[in-house]
Amino acid sequence: MTNIVSLQAKAHQFLSEKYRGQTVQPFSSLINPLLAQSGIQLNYNEPKERREALKAFLNHVDFKTILVDTLNNLLIDKWSATSETWRIWINNYGLTDFKPTRVTAVSVVPKPGKIPPGAEYTFTELHGEQTSAKLDTYGNLINIERQTIFSDDISAINSFLGGVAAAYDRQIGDKVYEFLTGNPVSFNEKEIFHADHNNMVTATSDFTADLGTALELMCGQKVYTSENSQETIRIQPKYLIVPPNKAITAAKIVGEYNRAVTEQQKLVVIVESRLIGFDGWFVACDNPFASIALFTLRERTIPEIFTNSLITNDGLQVKHRLDYDVNPTDYRGLVRVS
């Protein structure tokens, strides 16, 4: 048992360092010593013995598990390095199962009441619009060729992992920005941007004035704290989400604005290519009132690689997947200028 554990540990460390580019040692430097340690007289460097040497190696080491574990760890790095803009401004929530889940929009605790000596506390309820979220599973089945797995050139593995991370990142971004540009019905049979929601500005030729109007609308948003009472919740605008053709104008105006306000009130310009061709731009707030959310299973926000297959001469079939949903959770943290 100790020998098997030792073989597993050595293989795990080698593969992790190999795929991270932390070692230039060839795979033969892993396979041949482990075969010798197991008393097997085969040489992976000899072309005639390579197939049998690899087969013997795979019989002694649970390389499939080591490979998948290593790929998942590397995928975390790739996921962290992706650059989609949705990550900057939306919320993340975890769900415990795949059942449709009711989500209450921003709920604000009412101002605390004064309690005279000996008096009873007054029971209060949280109020907010209702929306829903339901997790779906997204993924694909891919074959990683044996030559790719055991190649001393790690670029193919890195390209594969980078491609997986980018695919999910891109898909989530498409869903997020479709809510902004498509403006679907989301709350009480009304669209996200609706006259009753007080979150639309008619664009003029004066970007500065339009921004001022948008900031005023967001800062003045109210929420019900009871059936008949509303309070201004003082949402803090944070992000200007603009198409590339508005980027320079937005950067200049925001730069001037940021020089005059407190650190907490500073704005950030997000340039989003999905808004090319869309006649408008958006102001979004920061957490906790961010109006679009990514829902994932138990807060696992990174795609996962797994397999039930065995490594064969054709390689290894792996699945990549992520359980998630994207949905609006409130309308007060967004303003559209169009």
C-alpha angles and dihedrals in degrees: 000000000000091000092051092048089049092051091049093049093049092049092047093050093046094049093047092051092042097053092042090054092243093127134036093197112128122241089254088070087063101037102043098051091046091050091049090048088054092048095250115143101211130119119215090198092063109087092213092053099037098094094048092043091053092046091052091047092052090049091057100040130049089230094162092063092044091050095049092046090050093047091051092051091049091046088062088060092047092048091051091052098054117108111210111144097224089079091067101061114018129088128246123217132176124225123196099217146004097265119116106269126204112230122200115215121233110327119195122197108237118247109279114260124231111257115207117216110286094007125132123251115253117238114233132187131213116242130198144134117280126236132156143230131199125183120233127187119240125186151108141229115242133179116223107203119235090237089057094049095050098034119122086217104084096186093095093055091046091049091050094050093043089051093051092050093046093049094058092039090053094045094051089048091053090053094046096051093042086067090055098045099031095044097201126192106274114147127048091335091306132114121253090251107046136144090244090055093056093223105116130094124189105229121238132182089266108084093183093054091046091052091050091052092048092050091049092051093051095044090050097052116131134203132202113253091178136002092277105023133078132188131196105244097197098225112199113230110224115161137048108202108198140165117250093261090061095044099095094046092046093047093051095048095042091047090056092044093050092055090062104044137066122272091255092054098050118122130223124213116222115193110206121188092201087073092064105123093016112118099223149034138226145233116213132185130226126250139325090036098041104142102213122058139192111219118200137174108273090339094295099151098169124082116251131221121208141154142194093191133099124238108259136172086276092055130244130315111221134180125216120197147160127194109215151128132203119212142151114257099184141358101216095080094061135066124184121210111196 
